[in-house]
Amino acid sequence: AFLLYLYTDRLDFVKADTACDVLQMSCVYGLGASRLAHECERLLRTSISPANALDTLCVAAQLKRDDLVQFVMDYIVENFVECVEDRDAVAE
């Protein structure tokens, strides 16, 4: 997805885990303020769920994407029980 964007200026991904990976790559390669990074964040916001909230929070915090961190933190607070239960089910 990252190379496709670089070569064609097209965004072609729909999964949150792909958006996390592409967001990380865009920040590493100096494209943190690009349309690509903003599209990744938009996708992460619209696809947030108890299953991916903590992973998304880790990526957002690591990349210092403060608005995304706040959005995910608010989601986790509002859906705390579901986020913890989902994380516990994964750990088992």
SULBEL-V602798 format. One record per helix or strand. SS is the DSSP state (~ for helix, > for strand). FROM is the first residue (numbers start at 1). LEN is the number of residues. If there is no record, write none. Layout:
# SULBEL-V602798
SS:FROM:LEN, SS:FROM:LEN
This chain:
# SULBEL-V602798
~:2:7, ~:16:13, ~:35:12, ~:53:10, ~:66:13, ~:80:12
